[in-house]
Structures are given as structure tokens and as C-alpha cells.
């Protein structure tokens, strides 16, 4: 098997998590797993009588039934792979599943004398094919990484048998269909990465009630309104960029202040004002709401983001002056508000390490918009942020009186009632947070202690 020692250590360390997750594998979940196994065997019987266990070479012996099931699953996956340019599956022969490339074995959390398949890492293997139902037989998996391949089709519902799965990374593939709600039925899941696929449609609001540490859904074809319960999520990283959400970023995002470190909403079709509640996310290091249709002034509350390092408000329709307090933030390294209609900035803003104020309406600054464009926008564009009613129910229909979307004021919105923020399932100290938005840097996470594989590179177009 061609693997390196650090990779092996990473997966073995990951398995140390499983005893803490074992409580999630309730008797009900064990019953689901048993039922899933019977269903998979019946599936083979119904499809030509090729019973999975009957297909095992009778000369093969296995140390335990778990490894026999893993053999069945891996052989089914090998048959489902149509292209393997690096011959990764060339080692997937014989009964010694633990010797297969990309497969990692370790003692079971329930029995230290029982060796099981604890992790599969096929990142960047360039495999083409699909994900077979038999993957549901890998009930001991804590880690499933298959990013940067060419897997197509849907995510199999049989994955709901993986009750110990802690990390699921299927990013940068060609997976299709609706959002795979099977991930909502994985009780131990903490890391979900589905970016750079072709999932489409609605994302269940229940996703934000799950105890996830990181959610990556960027660069799919998802279309939905960010739900009010987004603030229930205990994630430290939320990346939803390059989808089509529209509407508002709910004010309940303020409830994420205990854990949220990065939020990336670039190019999601947001059409509202920048919610001042973002200023309550005092632990935030990265905030990117660029390439949307955000309007109104930059809220002064953003000056409360004492830990912010990267702040990107570019390519929107923001007006007014840049609040001076933002430019005094001690850790601010990159501040972008280009391609807006900003009319003023304090001199201190020019001392931010990396600032981008191009294509605004700021007197005396280079590379600004033409004066006639600024004049037209200022006289034909006014916004009442209450018109969007982002803090409560969706706004009533408004009408456009100019191409720049001038809105008339509706009746005052109802009072805002925030739900209580959920208690975090563990405390996150500042040094345990992500320091830069993915990709491409590897992500280190100290609670629990192991290293994620590198996120996939951005998808390229021919």
C-alpha cells in the first residue's frame, strides 16, 4: 500500500474521537445499521442474484465480520469506478482490506481487539464513477474523504448507516441532485464539505440545527433563502458562496458569536442591507459578502469586530462613508469595499495593510467612478433598510422606480424576537479558530486534534 506515515497518524488520531461519539450510536441507530445491511444484501439478490457474501471467494478468510463487510463494500466501489488513471484501486485485491490504498484500519472504539476500517481517503485520486449503495456497509467509518475526483450521480441514502462518521468530504466532484439530506441523519457528523458539485434546489433548514463544526456548500446550484435558524448553528466556518440565495442574511446570525470564525457569502444573490447584527460576531476573523446586491450604508457596528482580519464588502451598492472605527480595528489586514458608491473614507483607512477602494465616488482617490455616474446614482437611488424586513417575515412586494432599485418605505416592521443562542457543545478558544478562508491552505483544528486533508482546488472550466 502506498501511503505515508503522517496520513496514517491523522486517521488513527481521528479514530480517537470515536469513543466520544459512541454515545450517539444509540440502540435505534444500531437497528438502522442492521436493517441497512439486510437491505444491501437484498439489493444484490434482487439484481441478478449476485448476493454480496456469496460473491466472496470461499478461500478468503477475514479476522471479523466487519472486515468482511468492508471487503464487500470496497469491491462494489471498485466495480463502480470506470476510470482510475493513477491505478489507486490496483491494490484493492484479496481479503486484506487494510492493505488497500486509501483505506485505514484501527481498533474499534467498542472493542480494542477488533480491527475495523476507520477511514477512507481518496482525495485527488481523479477517480471516475459513482458511489455505490454498498458504502453503507462501512459502519465503522469515522472519516470519508473523496474530494477532487470525478464521481457523478447521487449520494446514496445508504450512508445513513455510517453512525460513527465524523468527517464527510465529497467536494470537487460531479455529484448531482437535490441536497443529500442523508447527511442530516448522521449523528456523529461534525465536518461537511460538499462544495464544487452540482447539487441544486433547497437546503433543509435542519442543517443549521445539526452540531456541525464546518459547513462548505459553495459553488453548487443551490437556490434557497437563508433560514432564520441559521443562528442556531455552532459552526466555526460557514461557506455558502457561489449559490443563489437572494433575500437577507437573517439577524439571528448574531447568535453564532460564540463559535463563528469565518463566514463566506460571496456571490449568493443577497439583496438587502448589511445587517448591523454582524457586529456582534466579535470572534469573527473573515467576513466576505462581496459580489451581491447589498445596499445602504456600511453599519458602524462592524467596528466591534475586534478580531477581524479580512473584510470584503466589494461589488455591492453600498453608499455613504466608511465608518472610521472599522479602520482602527487592530487585526484588520485586508479591507475591500471596491465597486460600490462610497463617498467618503477617513485617512486612517489608507493605512490598512491591504485596502481596495477602487470604483467608488471618493473625492481625491484614484480609479473612481465617473462623476456623472456617481451623480446619477446619488439622485436616483435611496434605500430604506426596513423595507426588506429582514429581521422578521419576508417583505411585502416593493416596486422599482429606477434601474438602481429605489424602494418605498412600507409600514414599520414588527419588533424583533431572537431565539436564545444554543449552548456550544464545546468551547472554542481564539487560537483554535481557522485563520484563513479555504481553499487552498490545509486546515488545522485543535478540538479535536487532527489535520484535515487539503481542500480541493477551485473547479476549472474548459
N, C-alpha and C positions, 0 to 999 in steps of 0.2 A: 504494500500500500504506500502511495506517495503522499505523505502528509508530513508536516513539520511539528516539532515539539510544542512551540507556542500555541498552535491551533489545538492540539490535544489538551493542553493545560486549560485553555479557555473553556472548552466544553466540559472538562471534568470539574472545573470550578463552578460552571453553570449548574451542574447537577447537584452541587451542594445546596442549591436553593430548594430543591425538590422536597426535602423533609419539611420545610416550612410551608410548602404548597400542598402537602399531602392531605391536610385538613380539608382542602377544597374538594378532594376526591371522596365525596360522600357516598353512602351506600346507593343512593339514587344514581349517582354518576357511574358507579361500578356496574349497575344494572344496564345503564345505557351502553357501556362499553361491551358487555356480554351480548347484548342484543345486536349491537353493531357488528360484532364478529360473526354471529349467526347469519345476519343479513348479507354480509360479504360472501360467505360460503355459499349461501343460497343463490347469490348473484351468479357465481361461476356455474352452478348446477343448471340454472335456467338458461345460460348462454352456451349451449352445446355440451353440457355435461362435464365440462372441464373443472371438476372440483379442485379447489386450490390445494388442499392437502394431498389429494390423490396425485397431483402433478409433481409432487416432491419425489425425487429419486429415492427409491426404497433403500439404497445403500447409504444414504446420508443419515448421520446421527447429529442431534443437537443437544447441548447441555441442559436446555429447558424449553418449555413451550413458547416462551416469549421470543427466543431467538428463532424458533421455527416460524412463528408468525412474521417476524421481521424478514426472514428469508422469502416468504411468500410475497410480502409487500414489495421488497426490492426487486424481485424477479418480475412482478407485474409492472413496476415502474420501468424496468429495463425494456420490456416489450413495448411500452408506451412511448419510448424515446426513438424518434425517427432519424435524428442526426446527432452525432457525437464526435465533432471534429478533433477533440483532444483525447479521445478514447478513455474518457473517465470511467465508463461502465465496463471497460476491458477487464477490470479486476472483479467485477460482480459475478463471480462464478464459484460454485461449490458452497458447502454449508457454513463456512467460516465467515459469517456476515460481518463480524467485527474487523475483518481484514479488507473489506471493501473500501475503495477510495471514497472519501467524503462521509463515511459512517464512523461514529464514535460511540464506543461502549463504556459502561461504567457500572458499578454496583447499584442495584435497585435501592431506592430510599426505603422500601418496605422490608428488604431482606439483603443485608450486606454480602451474603454469599451467593446472591442471584445476579448474574451479569445480564444486562439488558442494553438495547440500543437507546442511548440517551440523547443523541444529537445527530443531525444530518446537515452538512454544509456543502452545498453545490454552487456556491457563489462564483460567478464569472466563468462558468464551465461552457457556456454557449450551446447548451443542450436544446434540442427542438423536440417537441412532442406535447403530451398533455399530462395532467395529474390524475392518476387512476384512483378509483374508489378504494383500492386495497391499502392506500396510505392510512386509512382508518384503523388498520391492524397494528400500527406503531404506537400502541397505547402508552409506552414508557417515554416517549419523546419529550424533552424539555426545550429543545431548540430545533427549529426547522428553517434553514436558510437556503433559498433557491433564487437569489436575485441575479440579474444580468444574464438571463438565459432567453430562450425563445419558446417558453411554454405558452400554449394557447388553450382556448376553451374556458370552461368554468371551474371555479374552485369547488372540489367535491364536498357534498354535505357530510360525507363520512368522516371528515375531520373532527366532527363533534365528539368522536371517541377519544380524542387526544386531551384528556382531562388534566394532564400534567404540563401541557405545552406552555412555556413561558415566553418564548420569542417566535414570532412568525414573520418572516421576511420573504415576500413574493414579488418584490419590486423589480421594475425594469424587465418586464416580460410582455406577453401579448394576451394576457388574460382578459376575458370579456364577460358581459352580462351585467346583471344588477349587482349592487354592493353585496358581497358574500356575507350574509347575516349569520353564517355558521360561526363567525368569529365572536359573536355575542354569546355563544354557548360554550365557550372555552373558559372554565372557571379560573384557571391559573394564568391566563394570558396577561402580560404586562407591556409587551412591546409589539406594535402592529405597524408594518410597513407594506403598503400596497401601491406606492407611487409608481408613476410611469407604466401604467397599464391602460386598458380601455374599458374600465368599469364605468357604468353610466346610470343615470337616474338618481333616485332618492337615497340618502344616507339615513338609516334609522336613528332617531334621537336617542335611543337607548345606548348608542355607542358612548355617549358622553356621561352616562351613569356607570360605566364599567371602570374598574380600578386600574386603568392603564397609565403607564409612565410616559409613553411616547406614542403619538399617532401621526403617521405620514400618509396622506391621501392625495398629495399633489400630483398634478399632471395626469388626470384621468378625464372622464367626460361626465362628471357628477354635476347634477343640477338640483339644488335644493336651497332652502332658506336656512341659515344657521339658526338652530332652535334656541329657545330661551334657556334650556337646561345645559347649554354649553358650559356654564359656570360651575356645574356640578363635577366636572372632570378634574381629577387630581394630576393631570399630565404636567410634566416639566417642559415638554416640547410638543407644539401643535402646528403642523404644517399642512395647509389646505390649498396652497397656491395653484394657479392654473386650472381652475374649475369654474363653474358658473353658478354662483350663489345668489347674487343680487341682494337687494334689500339692505338690512342693517347688520352690524355687529352688535349683538344684544348687550345691554348694560350689565347683565349678570356675569359678564367676563370678569368683573371686579372680584367675584367670589373665588377666583383662581389665584389670588395673590400669595397664598401660602406655598405654592409649588411652581407656578408657571415661570419659565425662564426664557423661552423663545416662542413667539407666535408669528407665523408667516402667512399672510393673507394676500399676497401679491396676485394681481390679475384674477380676481374672483368675482368681478362684477358688482362689488359693493356700491350702492348708490344711496348715500345718506350723509350725515355729518360724522366727523371723528368723535366717538363717544368720550366725554371727559372722564368717564369711569376708568379708562385705561390708565389714568394717573394713579390709581390705587394699586397697580401691579408693581410694587416697589422693588421686587426682586428681579424684574424683567431685565434681560441683557440685550435681547434682539426683538425689535418690533418692525415689521415690514408690511405696510398696507399700500404699497405703490401700485401703479397701473390699475386704478379703479376710477370711480366717478364720485369720490368723496368731495363734499362741498363745505362752504362756510369757513370759519376761521380755525386756525390751529389752537386747540384748547390749552389754556395756560396750565391746566392740571398736569400736563405732560412734564412739567418741571419737577414733579415729585418722583420721577423715575430715577432714583439715586444710583442705580446700578446699570443703567442703560449704556450700552457700548455702540450699538448700531441702530440708528433710527432712520427709516426710509419712508417718506411721505410723498415721494416724487410721482409725477404723471397722474395728477388728480385735478381738481378745480378749486383748490384752496385759495383763500383771499386774506387780506389784512396783513398784519405784521407778525413776524416770528417772535413768540414770547421770549424775552431776553433770558428768563430763568432757565430755559432749556439749554442755552449755550454755556451756562455756568455749571452744568452737571459734571461731576468730577471724572467720570469714566467714559464720557462720550468721545468716541474715536471717529465715527463716520455719521455725518448728518446730511441727508439728502432731502431737498424739497424742490428739486428742479421740475420744470414743466408744470407749473401752477400759475396763479395770478397774484402771488405775494407782492406787496407794495413796500414793505419795509423790513429791515433787519438791523439789530444792534451791532456795533463794531466788534463786540466780543465774539460774535458768531463767526467772524472771519478767522478766528484763532483756533477753531476746532481743527483737529488733525487732518480730517478729510471732510471737506464741505462741498456740496454741489448745489448752487443756487441759480443755475442757468435757466433761461427761458421763463423768467418771471417778469415783473414790472417794477423792478427796484432801480431807482434813480442812481446813476453813477456806477453801476456794476456792469461788467462786460457780458456780452452774449445774452441780452434780454430780449423779450418780445418786442415787436414793433410798437411804437407809441399808439398808432391808430387801433391796433388790436386790443391793447390794454384799455384804451378809452371806450371802445365798443363794449367790452366785457363789463366794465365798471358801471356803465349806464343801462345795460340790458340784463343784468344778472343780479338777482338778490335772492337770498335763501332764508327761510325761517326753519331752523332745525326741528322745531316742534312739529312741523308739517309731516315729518317722517314717522313720528310716534314710535320711535324705535324701542322705547322703554316699556311699551305695553303691547297691545294688539297691533297688527299691521295697519298702516294708514289708509284712510279712505282714498278713493281716486282723486288725484290732483290733475291739473291740466297745464300744458306748456304754453307759455306766451311768447317764447323766443327759442331759437335753437340752443341757447345756453341753459335751458331748463329753469325758468323763473317760476317759483311756486308761491301760490297764495296761502295765507295762513288759515288753517282750519280752527275749530274751537280748541281751547287749551286741552292738553291731554290729561287723562286721569292720573291720580297720584301713583307713584312707583312703589311697589312692594317687592322687595328682594327676598328670595328664599335664603335660609341660612346656609352658609357655605359648608360643604361636607367636611368632616374631620379627615385629615390625610391619613393614609394607612401607614405612613412612616414620615418622619421629619427629614427634610432635605436642607442641609446646610449650604451656604453660598459656594463653598469650594466643590460641592458635588454637582453643580449645575453644568449644562452644556455651555461651552464658551463661544461657539461659532455655529452658524446655521449649516446643516448638511445640504448637498454634498460639497466637497469630497472627503473632508477630514474624518478619520476614524473617531468614534465616539467613546469616551471613557465614562464609566458610571460606577461610582463608589458604593452605592447601595442598590443592589448587591454588587460585589466586587467581581467583575469580569468585563472583558472588552468586546464590544460589538464588532462584527466584521464591517469593512468599509462600505458605506452606502454606495448605491450604483451611480455611475456617471449619468449625466443628463442624456435622455434619449435624443438621438440624432435623426435628422430627416435626410433622405437621399438628395 
